[in-house]
Amino acid sequence: MKAGELMKLEGEIRIPSGCAVSAMISKEGRRVSGQKIIESMIPMHERSNGLGGGFAGYGIYPDFKDFYAFHIFFNDKYIIEECEKILKDRFEIVKSENIPIRKIPEITDVPYIKRYFLAPLASVLARLQIDEKEYVVRTVMDINTKIKGAYVFSSGKNMGTFKAVGYPEDVGRFYRLDEYEAYSWTAHGRYPTNTPGWWGGAHPFGLLDYTVVHNGEISSYDANRRYIEMFGYKCTLQTDTEVITYIADYLLRRKGLTLNETASVIAAPFWTTIQQKPQREAARLEFLRKAFPSLLITGPFSIILGFSGGLMALNDRLKLRSMVTAQKGDTVYIASEEAAIRRMEPEISDIYAPAGGEPVIVKVEEGKY
């Protein structure tokens, strides 16, 4: 086949195992440059097709750690004023600025990209009688569904998501992530198969401090979406990964489940597996399956969930997508391929492949972040 014919086929070939995920976290809360996580994506370049890449970093805004950091895409500068009116009505805007970027030829059609450090107005919170996290979630949903051309893609404290249409290593250079330091990083290289490649559809997806990078396809998307939208979430971003983020927020923040329990909902063990468990454990697993049947995620997937102070990695229960972990010193590494981990830490030795449905949960030591 000639080179020209290969170029013609690019983007038309379905690669079921496509997409790349990567993560690293220091259990002692040491902050490291984003350059390391960028480099982890280079050996997995062929798992992407240039239609989406992104990163999330935790601990990157120590000077503004008490404020919600909104990262927002705007298609048009005139939309900025409309969005800022909503923000001023609901928050004190402590600081607003354009997110610094490095113009490179690989990243094109760049929207306006701004960030705001926000404090919820106590008077409005008191009137609505809701906690501030729910207040922030409602604001994100309002902006993303009611203002055409504006999209809040990051909304947590002392963390941020950075994403674009492009290969992840180019996206990292574009956002100058080598100038940021974080105790935890996640990364994604996208190979969309059923949904469009656009800036909002790139991973990570974020809501509050929860971020998700995902490799795979959610065949249960419609059932998951219909259920989660009953609780005020709006899935409007044209990719199935969005619903995983909202499921995580719903189960962890609103329902108060643990990370292990959340994993047992979205990658629930088979009934035959539950029956083989000790009685008390089996009863709990049975309860979770019956309480949240519509939040079982089916289809092949590997997920890395980021949150303040930790990470959780999870495969589907049949392990239809690759994912490996490793640790050296206080740092834990997670990636689709061993090569990505060795790019971050060449002298690694204890590579481990989690079983299907087995959560790998890593947390920073208390008080270290």
Secondary structure, 3 states (H helix, E strand, C coil): CCHHHHHHHCCCCCCCCCCEEEEEEECCCCCEECHHHHHHCHHHHHHCCCCCEEEEEECCCHHHCCCEEEEEEECCHHHHHHHHHHHHHHEEEEEEEECCCCCCCCCCCCCEEEEEEEEECHHHHHHHCCCHHHHHHHHHHHHHHHCCCEEEEECCECEEEEEECCCHHHHHHHCCHHHCEECEEEEEECCCCCCCCCHHHCCCEEECCEEEEEEECCCCHHHHHHHHHHHCCCCCCCCCHHHHHHHHHHHHHHCCCCHHHHHHHHCCCCHHHHHCCCHHHHHHHHHHHHHCHHHCCCCCEEEEEEECCEEEEEECCCCCCCCEEEEECCEEEEECCHHHHHHHCCCCCCCECCCCCCCEEEECCCCCC
